Amino acid sequence: MKKTLLVLSMVALSSVAMAQKGSWYAGGMVGFGSSTDKDANDKKNVTSTWNFSPEVGTFLRDDIQLGLVLGLGGSKTKFDGDETGSTSRFSPTVYGRKFFKVTEQFSMFGGLYLSLINEKSTDKSSGYEIEMKSNGFGAKVGVGCAYALSPRFTAVGQFGVLNFQSVSNEVEGNDAGKSSDFGLDINTFGAAAFNVGLYYTFMQ
């Protein structure tokens, strides 16, 4: 099995060392991933994923941050060159973060992320196209660290700790029940387990 992953994080956030109440930031994250498997007949099964998460937010206090992420993503699977399935996802997320200064340049933070989930997928592996939809909500607890490179630029790394998700499912317009998950999670949002971004303040 061969896997490739590319994640580009260009997000905007106020410099933690210089953060002030009323500071605004904007940006986003782009990610792409691809995996390839070969069967005994040397036929390839290729799955590609992508995500785009524009983001905006503000500091309510010098150490309290409130933001909104419009999470867009999807995937596509092909077997021997023919598409067998695809998904598309829209998951707007509201988050709050509490920062704890360690030094003048370095801070740690904890965050709570609340999301709406809207996902649509199609399965063509049987020769017929079957449409499935999922709608619900999710909650995540994440932690991270931030290092101020200048009064406006900050490098931030983050990952998730706990995750809960509850969705209602439909198959071809018919109720397919509900599902829920709870447990450890190493992904805040985006394609990478540990996301690193360069953050910039555009208004103070």
N, C-alpha and C positions, 0 to 999 in steps of 0.2 A: 504494500500500500504506500502510495506517495502522497504527501500532503504539503501544501504551500499556504502561507498566510501572510497577508499584507494589511497592516493597520496604519492609517495616517490620522493622527490626532492633532487638530488645529482648533483649540477651544479658547474661550476668552474668560478670564477671571481676574479679579483685582489682586494686586500684589499683597500677599498675606502680611508681610512685614509692615507695609504701608497702608493696609486696608482701613477704610473709613466708612462710617455710616453714610448711606446714600450713593456709594460707588456703584456703577453699572458696568456690566460686561456682556459680551455676545460672541458667539462662535459656533462650533460644532465638531463632530467627529465623523470620519469616513473610514469604513473598514471593508475588506474583501478577503474571502478565503476560498480555497479550492482543495478538494481531495479526490484522488483517483485510485480505484481498485481494479484488478484484472482477475477474471475467472480462469478456470482450467483451459478454456478455449481461447485465451488471450483477448477476450472482449472486455472493453473498458466500461466501468461504471463511474461517471464523473459527477460530483456534486459541488456546486459553487454557491457561495453565500455572500451577501452584501448588507451593509447598513449605512445609514446617513442620519445623523442626529444633531440638527441645529439646536442651539442652546442660547438662552438669555436669562439674566438674573441680576440681583442686587444684594448689597449688604444692608440688612435691617439694623444691625449694630456692627461694631468693629469686629466682632467674632461670630456673628450669626449671618448666614448666607441663605437666600431663598432663590430658587431657580426653576426654570421650565425647560424640558427637553422634548422635542417632537421626534420621537423615535420611528424611523422608517427602515424597513428591511425586507429581505426576501431570500429565496433560494431556488435553485433549479437543478434537477437531476436528469442525466442522460445515460442511456445504456446503449452501447454500440452506435452512438451518434443520434439515437432517437430519444426525444424527451419522454420521460416516464412520470414526472411529477414536478410541481412547483408550489411555492408558497409566497404570500405577500403579507406584510405585517405593519400595522400602525399602532404605536404605543406611546401616547403622550404621557410624560412623567413630570410630576411636581416633586421637588426635593428641598430639604433643609439641611444645612451643615453647621456644626458647631466646631470652631477652631480652638486649639490649645497651643499657645506659643511656647516653644522650647528654647529657641534663641531668637535673635533679631531677624534672622533670615529663614529659620526652619520652624515649621509648625506641623502638628498632627491634627486630624479632624475625624469626626464621626458624622454619618449622615443617614437620614431616613428618606426613602424614595417610594412614592405612591404612584402607581401606573394604571391606566386603562388599557385593555388589551382587545385588539380587533385583528383577527387573523383569518385569511382565506387560503385554502390549499386545494390542489387538484391532483388526482391520482389516475395515471393513464397506463399503469403497469399491466392491467388485465385486458387491455385493448379497448376498454370503454373509459370515458372521462367521468370521474366521480368527483363532485364538488363538496368540500367540507368547510364549515365556518365555525370559528370559536370567538366568543365574546366574554369578557370578564374583567377582573382587576388583579393587581399584584402589589406586593409590598416587599421592600428590601432594606436591610441594614448594611451599610458599607463603612469602611474606614479607609484612611489614606494619609498622605503626607504632602507637604508643599514646601518648596524652597524658592525664596525671592531672589531672582537674578538681577532685578533693578526695581525702581519704584513702580513700574508698570508691567513688567514681565515676571511671571512665576512659572516654575516647572512643578507639575502636580502629578502624583501617581495615586491610583485608587483601585480597590477591589472590594467585592461583596463578601459578606459574612453569613447572613441568614436570608432566606428567600421564602416567600409564600405566594401562591398563585391559585386562583379559583376561576374556572371558565365554564360556560355552557356551550355545548357542541351541537351542531346540526350537520346532517348528511343528506344531500339532495333535498334540502328544505324540511327534513323531518328531524324531530327532537332525538338527539343521540345521548342525552344525559349530561351530567356535570362531572367535572374532574377537578381535583385540587392536589397541590403539592406543597410540601414544607420540608425544609432542610438546609444544609450548608450550601452556600453558593459562592463561586469564585469569580462571578462576573457582575459588574455593576450595570453597565449597558454597553453595547458594542460587541465586537468580535473577539477581543482579546481578554484573557483571564486577568491580566494586570494592564490597565490602561495608563499611558503616560501622555500628558498634554502640555503644551506651552500656552499659557494663559495671558491675556492682555486686557487692561482696563481702558475703556474708551471714554468714560465720563467719571469725574470725581466731584 
